[in-house]
Amino acid sequence: MYQDRRNLYQQLENLRSSKILVYVTGDRPGLETQIHSEVFDFFVNHLDRIGVTEKISLYLYTRGGSTLTAWSLINLIRQFCDDLEIIIPSKCHSAGTIMSLGANRIVMTKQATLGPIDPSVNTPLNPQIEGAPPTAKVPVSVEAIKGYIELVKEELGVKGDESLARILVALSEKVHPLVLGEVYRSRSQIKMLAKRLLANQITDAEKVEKIVNFLCSDSGSHDYTINRREAKNELGLVIDKPNDDLYAIIKKIYDDIQQELCLTDAYDPNSILSGNRNTPYSFKRGLVESYNGGSNHFCSEGQFIRVDIPGPAGMQPGIQDNRTFEGWKYEPAN
């Protein structure tokens, strides 16, 4: 719980000679949250309480989210400090990796992972998922488009402008040309943002180009994970390895957050109901916290009710989700 973690935040601040800001987007299946612009004002409030200081440590756990929000949050934090480090206890993928590039250094535990930053585009013009509602669209990723082109050229041996033009026409019949253009624009934008963020960590232009190319395309898959050794030795990022005392506190904070957000628990309304006819629920799904600034937490609240649903074979048992609240709540620091 937040009040229990405050002591750990203070210990972490003392060890790092910095002020601690914590941002977690939960990835419990069925209750996932992402980096989103709605947290910007929460960051402002916490940073106002912290004030302008020499060093800030951002404790970050996320599977990703909005690229431009990641860019905005890092630039916001840097208005309050000269030295920014990001502490990664476990997962820090996609837009989370983008945020990490803007730090002066990245503190990674042995189980911490970064990931590629290649974008996926999801617009109303995206291909529709067959058999799904009209609003359900197939995300189009840079890697999928690039992989298709490479397959045509390198594996199938298609050459010549006329042949390639026919291939592109066939692709545009499946994926709207404006979506293809948006994919290219997004990739160019992310590469630009990544290069600008890395200037805080690496000044060698050749190294920066190598890192950005790998994260944007050369990794081959958005699911690829980058451990501490690869991040430091292969990519050349500025990585700090925590000593035993630092690791113990980072792990304690993570374990407490993991327990509160049930990150490793399956989301199963039936098991939550157990043998009951109805059961109230309250799920914390993400948080922004600091020692003096309190805890902003995103949560869903409501009640699961066992109901009978008519079907082809007669009435079938089902579960109704009566959600009464979904949004952010605030718990002040004591």
C-alpha positions as CSV (number, residue, x, y, z in Angstrom):
1,M,0.0,0.0,0.0
2,Y,1.1,3.6,-0.7
3,Q,1.6,4.5,3.0
4,D,3.8,1.5,3.5
5,R,5.8,2.4,0.3
6,R,6.5,5.9,1.5
7,N,9.2,4.7,3.8
8,L,10.8,2.8,0.9
9,Y,10.6,5.9,-1.3
10,Q,12.5,7.8,1.4
11,Q,15.2,5.1,1.6
12,L,15.5,5.1,-2.2
13,E,15.9,8.9,-2.2
14,N,18.6,8.7,0.4
15,L,20.5,6.0,-1.6
16,R,20.3,7.8,-4.9
17,S,20.6,11.4,-3.5
18,S,17.6,12.3,-5.5
19,K,13.8,12.8,-5.4
20,I,11.7,9.8,-6.4
21,L,8.7,9.9,-8.7
22,V,6.9,6.6,-9.4
23,Y,4.8,5.8,-12.5
24,V,3.3,2.4,-13.1
25,T,0.9,1.3,-15.8
26,G,-0.6,-2.1,-14.9
27,D,-0.5,-5.0,-17.4
28,R,-2.8,-7.4,-15.7
29,P,-4.6,-9.2,-18.6
30,G,-8.0,-7.7,-19.1
31,L,-7.2,-4.7,-16.9
32,E,-4.3,-3.2,-18.8
33,T,-3.4,0.5,-18.7
34,Q,-1.0,2.5,-20.9
35,I,1.1,5.7,-20.8
36,H,-1.6,8.3,-21.5
37,S,-1.8,12.1,-21.6
38,E,-4.3,12.2,-18.7
39,V,-1.4,11.7,-16.3
40,F,0.4,14.9,-17.4
41,D,-1.3,17.1,-14.7
42,F,-0.6,14.5,-12.0
43,F,3.1,14.7,-12.9
44,V,2.9,18.5,-12.7
45,N,1.3,18.3,-9.2
46,H,4.0,15.8,-8.0
47,L,6.8,17.8,-9.5
48,D,5.5,21.0,-7.9
49,R,5.7,19.3,-4.6
50,I,9.2,18.1,-5.3
51,G,10.3,21.5,-6.6
52,V,13.3,22.3,-8.7
53,T,16.1,20.0,-7.6
54,E,19.4,18.7,-8.8
55,K,18.4,15.1,-9.4
56,I,15.1,13.2,-10.0
57,S,14.8,9.4,-10.2
58,L,11.8,8.1,-12.1
59,Y,10.8,4.6,-11.0
60,L,9.0,3.2,-14.1
61,Y,7.1,0.1,-15.0
62,T,5.1,0.0,-18.2
63,R,4.4,-2.0,-21.4
64,G,4.0,1.3,-23.4
65,G,1.4,3.7,-24.6
66,S,1.4,7.1,-26.2
67,T,4.7,8.1,-27.8
68,L,4.0,11.9,-27.6
69,T,3.0,11.6,-24.0
70,A,6.3,9.8,-23.2
71,W,8.1,12.6,-25.0
72,S,6.1,15.3,-23.1
73,L,6.6,13.7,-19.7
74,I,10.4,13.4,-20.0
75,N,10.6,17.0,-21.1
76,L,8.4,18.1,-18.2
77,I,10.5,16.3,-15.7
78,R,13.7,17.8,-17.1
79,Q,12.3,21.3,-16.4
80,F,12.6,20.4,-12.7
81,C,16.1,18.9,-12.6
82,D,19.5,18.8,-14.4
83,D,20.1,15.1,-13.7
84,L,17.4,12.5,-14.5
85,E,17.7,8.8,-14.1
86,I,15.1,6.1,-14.7
87,I,14.9,3.1,-12.5
88,I,13.5,0.0,-14.1
89,P,12.5,-2.8,-11.8
90,S,11.1,-5.1,-14.5
91,K,9.3,-4.2,-17.8
92,C,9.8,-0.9,-19.5
93,H,8.8,-1.4,-23.1
94,S,7.8,0.6,-26.2
95,A,6.9,4.2,-25.1
96,G,8.5,3.4,-21.7
97,T,11.8,2.7,-23.6
98,I,11.4,6.1,-25.3
99,M,11.2,7.7,-21.9
100,S,14.3,5.9,-20.8
101,L,16.3,7.2,-23.7
102,G,15.8,10.7,-22.3
103,A,17.5,10.0,-19.0
104,N,21.1,10.7,-18.2
105,R,21.4,7.0,-17.1
106,I,19.2,4.0,-16.7
107,V,19.2,1.8,-13.6
108,M,18.3,-1.7,-14.5
109,T,17.8,-4.7,-12.3
110,K,18.9,-8.1,-13.6
111,Q,15.3,-8.9,-14.6
112,A,14.6,-5.5,-16.2
113,T,14.0,-5.3,-19.9
114,L,13.6,-2.6,-22.5
115,G,12.0,-3.1,-25.9
116,P,11.7,-1.8,-29.5
117,I,10.1,1.6,-30.1
118,D,8.7,0.8,-33.6
119,P,5.2,2.2,-33.8
120,S,1.9,0.6,-34.6
121,V,-0.8,2.8,-36.2
122,N,-4.5,2.3,-35.3
123,T,-6.9,4.6,-37.2
124,P,-10.5,4.4,-38.4
125,L,-9.0,3.5,-41.8
126,N,-7.1,0.5,-40.6
127,P,-8.2,-3.0,-41.9
128,Q,-11.2,-4.4,-40.1
129,I,-10.9,-7.6,-38.1
130,E,-13.0,-10.2,-39.8
131,G,-16.1,-11.3,-37.8
132,A,-15.6,-8.5,-35.2
133,P,-17.6,-5.3,-34.7
134,P,-16.9,-2.5,-37.2
135,T,-14.9,-0.5,-34.7
136,A,-12.4,-3.4,-34.2
137,K,-9.4,-2.7,-36.4
138,V,-6.1,-4.4,-37.1
139,P,-3.1,-2.4,-35.9
140,V,-0.6,-1.8,-38.7
141,S,3.0,-1.8,-37.6
142,V,6.1,-0.4,-39.2
143,E,7.8,-3.8,-38.9
144,A,4.9,-5.6,-40.7
145,I,5.0,-3.2,-43.6
146,K,8.8,-3.4,-43.8
147,G,8.8,-7.2,-43.5
148,Y,6.3,-7.5,-46.4
149,I,8.5,-5.3,-48.6
150,E,11.7,-7.2,-47.6
151,L,9.9,-10.5,-48.3
152,V,9.0,-9.4,-51.8
153,K,12.4,-8.0,-52.7
154,E,14.8,-10.4,-50.9
155,E,13.1,-13.7,-50.4
156,L,10.8,-13.7,-53.5
157,G,13.4,-11.9,-55.7
158,V,10.9,-9.4,-57.1
159,K,12.9,-6.7,-58.9
160,G,12.2,-3.8,-61.2
161,D,10.1,-0.6,-60.7
162,E,7.1,-2.0,-62.6
163,S,6.9,-5.2,-60.5
164,L,7.4,-3.4,-57.2
165,A,4.8,-0.9,-58.2
166,R,2.3,-3.7,-58.7
167,I,3.2,-5.1,-55.2
168,L,2.6,-1.7,-53.6
169,V,-0.7,-1.3,-55.4
170,A,-1.8,-4.8,-54.1
171,L,-0.7,-3.7,-50.6
172,S,-2.6,-0.5,-50.8
173,E,-5.8,-2.5,-51.6
174,K,-5.5,-4.2,-48.3
175,V,-4.1,-1.3,-46.2
176,H,-5.5,2.2,-47.0
177,P,-2.8,4.4,-48.5
178,L,-3.3,7.1,-45.8
179,V,-2.6,4.4,-43.2
180,L,0.6,3.5,-45.0
181,G,1.5,7.1,-45.0
182,E,0.8,7.4,-41.3
183,V,3.0,4.4,-40.6
184,Y,5.9,6.1,-42.4
185,R,5.2,9.4,-40.7
186,S,5.1,7.8,-37.2
187,R,8.4,6.0,-37.8
188,S,10.1,9.2,-38.9
189,Q,8.7,11.0,-35.9
190,I,9.8,8.3,-33.4
191,K,13.3,8.3,-34.9
192,M,13.5,12.1,-34.5
193,L,12.3,12.0,-30.9
194,A,14.6,9.2,-30.0
195,K,17.6,11.0,-31.3
196,R,16.7,14.2,-29.5
197,L,16.2,12.3,-26.2
198,L,19.4,10.4,-26.5
199,A,21.4,13.6,-26.6
200,N,21.0,13.6,-22.8
201,Q,22.8,10.3,-22.6
202,I,25.1,9.9,-25.6
203,T,26.8,12.5,-27.8
204,D,28.4,10.2,-30.4
205,A,26.3,10.6,-33.5
206,E,27.2,7.2,-34.9
207,K,26.3,5.5,-31.6
208,V,23.0,7.3,-31.5
209,E,22.2,6.3,-35.1
210,K,23.0,2.6,-34.2
211,I,20.7,2.6,-31.2
212,V,17.8,4.3,-32.9
213,N,18.0,2.0,-35.9
214,F,18.0,-1.1,-33.7
215,L,15.1,0.1,-31.6
216,C,13.0,1.2,-34.6
217,S,13.6,-1.6,-37.0
218,D,16.7,-3.8,-36.7
219,S,15.4,-5.7,-33.6
220,G,12.9,-7.5,-36.0
221,S,9.9,-7.7,-33.6
222,H,8.0,-5.4,-31.2
223,D,8.0,-8.3,-28.7
224,Y,11.8,-8.5,-28.6
225,T,13.2,-7.8,-25.1
226,I,16.5,-6.1,-24.3
227,N,18.2,-7.1,-21.0
228,R,20.7,-5.1,-19.0
229,R,23.8,-6.7,-20.6
230,E,22.6,-6.1,-24.1
231,A,21.5,-2.6,-23.4
232,K,24.9,-1.7,-22.1
233,N,27.3,-3.9,-24.1
234,E,25.6,-4.2,-27.4
235,L,23.6,-1.0,-27.8
236,G,25.9,1.3,-25.7
237,L,23.3,2.9,-23.5
238,V,24.4,4.3,-20.1
239,I,23.3,1.6,-17.7
240,D,23.8,1.4,-14.0
241,K,23.8,-1.9,-12.2
242,P,22.3,-1.6,-8.6
243,N,24.3,-2.9,-5.7
244,D,22.7,-5.3,-3.2
245,D,21.3,-2.6,-1.0
246,L,19.8,-0.6,-3.9
247,Y,18.4,-3.8,-5.5
248,A,16.7,-4.8,-2.3
249,I,14.8,-1.5,-2.1
250,I,13.8,-1.5,-5.8
251,K,12.6,-5.1,-5.4
252,K,10.6,-4.3,-2.2
253,I,8.8,-1.4,-4.0
254,Y,8.0,-3.6,-7.0
255,D,6.8,-6.5,-4.9
256,D,4.4,-4.1,-3.0
257,I,3.1,-2.5,-6.1
258,Q,2.8,-5.9,-7.8
259,Q,0.7,-7.2,-4.9
260,E,-1.6,-4.1,-4.8
261,L,-2.2,-4.1,-8.6
262,C,-2.3,-7.9,-8.8
263,L,0.0,-7.8,-11.8
264,T,0.7,-11.5,-11.8
265,D,-2.9,-12.6,-11.0
266,A,-5.3,-13.8,-13.7
267,Y,-8.3,-11.6,-14.2
268,D,-11.1,-14.1,-13.8
269,P,-14.5,-12.8,-12.6
270,N,-15.7,-16.3,-12.0
271,S,-13.0,-17.0,-9.4
272,I,-13.5,-13.6,-7.9
273,L,-17.2,-14.4,-7.4
274,S,-16.2,-17.8,-6.1
275,G,-19.4,-19.4,-4.8
276,N,-21.2,-16.1,-4.3
277,R,-24.2,-14.8,-6.3
278,N,-22.7,-11.2,-6.4
279,T,-19.4,-9.7,-5.3
280,P,-18.2,-6.0,-5.2
281,Y,-14.8,-5.3,-6.7
282,S,-12.2,-2.6,-6.7
283,F,-9.2,-2.9,-9.0
284,K,-6.2,-0.5,-8.9
285,R,-4.8,-0.5,-12.4
286,G,-2.1,2.2,-12.5
287,L,-0.5,4.9,-10.3
288,V,1.6,8.0,-10.1
289,E,3.2,8.5,-6.7
290,S,5.9,10.4,-4.8
291,Y,6.9,10.7,-1.1
292,N,5.3,14.1,-0.4
293,G,2.9,14.2,-3.3
294,G,0.6,11.4,-2.4
295,S,-0.8,8.7,-4.7
296,N,-2.9,9.2,-7.8
297,H,-4.3,5.8,-8.8
298,F,-6.5,4.7,-11.7
299,C,-9.1,2.2,-10.6
300,S,-12.2,0.3,-11.7
301,E,-15.0,-0.4,-9.2
302,G,-18.3,-2.2,-9.5
303,Q,-20.0,-5.5,-8.8
304,F,-20.0,-8.9,-10.5
305,I,-23.4,-10.6,-10.6
306,R,-24.2,-14.2,-11.7
307,V,-27.0,-14.1,-14.3
308,D,-28.8,-16.4,-16.7
309,I,-28.3,-15.6,-20.4
310,P,-30.6,-17.0,-23.1
311,G,-28.9,-19.0,-25.7
312,P,-29.6,-21.6,-28.5
313,A,-29.6,-24.4,-25.9
314,G,-31.7,-22.5,-23.4
315,M,-30.5,-20.4,-20.4
316,Q,-26.8,-20.4,-19.8
317,P,-24.9,-19.1,-16.8
318,G,-23.1,-15.8,-17.2
319,I,-21.5,-13.0,-15.3
320,Q,-22.7,-9.4,-15.5
321,D,-20.2,-6.6,-14.8
322,N,-22.0,-3.6,-13.2
323,R,-19.2,-1.0,-13.3
324,T,-20.0,2.0,-11.1
325,F,-16.7,3.9,-11.3
326,E,-13.7,4.1,-13.6
327,G,-11.1,6.8,-13.2
328,W,-8.5,8.4,-11.0
329,K,-8.6,8.7,-7.2
330,Y,-6.1,10.5,-4.9
331,E,-4.6,9.5,-1.6
332,P,-2.7,12.2,0.2
333,A,0.6,11.7,1.9
334,N,0.4,11.5,5.7
